[in-house]
Amino acid sequence: MKIEASPALLQKIRAYAEPFESIRPAVFALFPGNTQTLFPFEPESDRGLGVLLLAAALHRPGGEALTARILADLYRAFGTDIFKLNRIPFEKVRETVQATFAAEAALILDEAEQARIPGILRSVCDFFYRVGPLGPWLESAPDWETRAGELCNEIYWMGLRSLTRSKARLFFWLLTRIPDFETHLPAMAHHARGFVWPVSDAHLRFWIDIVKPARTAGARSPEERLSAFAAFGKELFPEAPWRLYLPLDSYLRRDRAGSFTCRTAQDGCRPCPLSALCPAAGQFIPGEGS
């Protein structure tokens, strides 16, 4: 699988990606200087990195707001002991998570998934205990693929048998959303430039709808998809290939308000550089879209 696009389309995709640079997942609103500040530490601190790993471990597509709410309630209940949930009775953690769902009817999650949350969180805290501060662990890595494998092997429900290691990859992408990532964390940025970023179903929709390959069947194993989109990201953004993940993951993905995440980022379909190629644009721009 190889993703090929004309120079003109590449430029349109770069323009489409631009508004996403200022968008950060909901958990970042809990850090200092943001709209819902709760944590007294910065995201690049060891505790901040710990919060991002907890968020990645709970990730599910479209569930960023739910993850942020769970972590906020846990912090209100336990303070910095949120990083020691493995030492807090399981029942207390479970009750706190259940209270989050009980307080907000809009937070809907499959019962089996909800039941796994305390175990996932406690497993992440076991990992904190084993590796110590995450900053040195990340910066001293031979490469981030090695670290992604360690996360999958050691944290419950992180992707032990996954061919794509999506949750682990998401954690590393969350690091790139730290303000001024490249200048504040140059050692991490060095590893990030050679890393392979997550690929979601929305990436494949984008490839089919926007890039419009001549052939879409076959030759698309999980490993091939990861490799193809990694190469595409480097072609578009050689110094920061992680910039491609969010724009593609947001493509025609419904948000909690029922709109498309990409449409919200572009402030509507009409300003979007890709509206003439998008099959959904015709719903909002009469006569446009395919």
N, C-alpha and C positions, 0 to 999 in steps of 0.2 A: 504494500500500500504506500503510495506516494501522493502528497497533496501538492498539486500544481495550480498556480494562479498567475494571471497576466500581471505585468507591472501596474496597470491601471487598477485592477481589482485589489492588489496588495495595498495600494495607497488608500483605497476606500476602506479597507479593513483597518488600517492604522487609524484613520479618522474615526471610524466607528468605535475603536477601542479607547480613544482619548477620554471621553467622559467618565469611564470606569476607574480612572486613576485616583479620583477623589472619593471613591466609594469603598467603605470598609465594612466587614461583617459586623453584625449587631453586637458581638461581645466587646468590640473596641469602644463602644459608647460608654462602657463601664470604667474605662481608664481615665486618669486625670485630664481635665481640660475638655471633656466631652459632655454630651447632653445629659447623660444619666450617671455621672461620675459616682462610683462606689468604692473602687479599689484605691488605696492610697499609694500604690506603686505603679511605675511605668511599664508598658508592655515589653520593653527590652530588658527589664530586670529579671533576675532568676525567677521571682514569683510571677512576674508577668508572663514569662515563657511557660511557666507551669500552667497558668490559666489557659493559654493557647493550646497546650497539649490536652488538657481536660476537654476543651471545646472540640478539638479534632476527634477525640475518642467518642464523643457523643454525636458526631455529625450524621445527618441524613439530609438528602437533597431538599432544599427549600425549608429546612428546619433551623436556620440560624437564630431566629428570634426565640424559639423554644429553648435552644441551648443556652442562650444568654440569660433567659429568665431562670432556668434551673440553677445555673452557676451563681447568679445574683442572690437567689434565696438561700443557697447553701452558704454563701459568704456571710449573709446576714445572720444565719443561725450559728455558724461555727467560727467566723472570723478567719484568721490565717490557718486555723486547723483544717481548712478546706484542703490543705496539702497533706493532711495526716488522716484522711478519712478511713484509711486502713486500720487506724487505732481507735476509731470511734465505733461503738456497737452498730452492727449492720442495721438493726431495727430503727435506730435513730436516723440514720441516713435515708433509709427507705421511707420513713414517715415524713421527712422533710421534702423528699421528692414528690410523694403523694400529695402533700399540702399544696405544692406548686400547681399541680393539675387541678386540684379541687377549687383553687382560688380563681382560676381562669378557664372558663368553659371553652374558649376558643382554642386552647391547647389540647389538641387531639393526637393521640398516639396509640398504636396497636398495643394491647395489653401485654403481649409477650415482650415487645420492645421496651415498654415502660418498666417491666419487671427486671430487665437486664441492667438498667441504669446504675443502681447502687453498686453492683458487682464490677461494672466497667470503671466507675470512679475509684473504687477501692483498689482496683488493679493498677490504675495509673499511679496512685499514691505508693503502692508497693514499688513501682518503677522508680519514682523519685528517691525512695529510700536506698535502692540499689545503686543508682548512678550518681547521686549527689546533684549539685547545681547543673542546670541544663546548659547554661552558657558555655562553660569549658567543654562539656560533652559534645556540643554541636561544633565548636570551633576546632577541636582537636581531631575531628573525624577524618579518616582517610578519604572519604567521600560521603555524600548524603545518601546514596543508595545503600551503603552499609548500615547507616543509622536507621533508615526506613525499615530494613530487614530486622534490626534489633527491636524496633517498636512493635512490629507485627508478631514477632516471636514471643515477646515478653508481656504484652498487654492484652487482656481479655477482650475479645470481639474487635480487635484492631485489624484483623485480616491475615491470620496465620496461614490459611490455605488460599488466600486471594492471589490471583495472578497479576493483579494491577496495583495492589497495596494502596488503594485510593485514600483511606483515612490517614495513613501515615504520610502520604504525599500532600494531603491537604494541610497537615500540620506545618510542613515546610513552606507551603504557599502562604499560610497565615503569617509566618515570620516576615515575608516580603511586604506585608501590609503595615508593618511597623513604620511610623513616620520617619522619613529620611533613612530608610533601610540601608541603602548602599553606602552612605557616608558614615552613619553611626555604627554599622556592623560590617565593616569591609571584609573580615574573614568569612563571615557567613555569606556575604554577597558573592565571594569567590566560589564557594561551593554551589551556590544557587545557579550560577551561569552554566554549570555542567549537569544540572539535575533534570530529571524527566518529570513533568508536572502531570496532575491528574487529568483524566479524560472521562467526560460524562456522556450520557445519551444526547445532551444538547450539542455537544461538539459534533457528533455524527449528523444531527439534523442540520447544523450550520454547513457542514461539508457538502451535504447533498443539496440543500436549498440554495446556498449562496455561491459556493465554489462550482457546483454543478459538474461533478466529474463524469467523464464519458462512461465509466464503468463503476458500479457500486457493489456488485456481488463478489463474494469470495475474498481471499487474501486479507482478512480483517480479524486476525486473532487478537486477543487483548494486548499481547506484546507488540504486535505490528501497529496497532492503533496508537499506543503510547509513543513508539518510536516515530511514527509519521507526524503526530502533532507536536512532538518535541522539535523535530526538524523544521516544521512550519513556524513554530514560535521563534526559533533562532533566525529564520529567514526574515521574519517581520521585525523582530526586536533583538538584534544580535547581542546587545549589552544587557538586556533585561528580558529574556524570553518568558519569564513568569507573567509578564503583562498580558499575555494572550488568554490565560485561563479564565478569568472572570468574564470578559466579554463573550466568550464562546459558551461558557456554562450558563450565562444569563439569557441566551438566545431562545426566544419563545418559551421561556419558563414562567409559569404563572406565579404571581406573588400573592400575599395574603389578601390583598384588596381585589383580586380577580383579574388584574391587568397583567401585562407581560413585563418582566423585570427589565428586559432590554429597552422596552418602550419608555419606561420610567426614567432610565438612565439617559436616554436620548432626548428627554423632554417632548416626547411624542414621536410618531412615525415620520411625519413630514420632514423634520430636520435630519433624520437618520441618513447617513451616506449610502446605506444599503437598501433603502426603502423600495427602489425600483426592482430589486431582486427578491425581496422578501414575500413569501406567499401569504403572509398575514396582514401586510400593510393595506391591502384593499379594504379591510374591515374599517379602517380609520381614515383612509385617504381615497375617496371615490375615484375610480378610474385608474388607480395605481396598484402595484403588487401584481404577482403572476397568478 
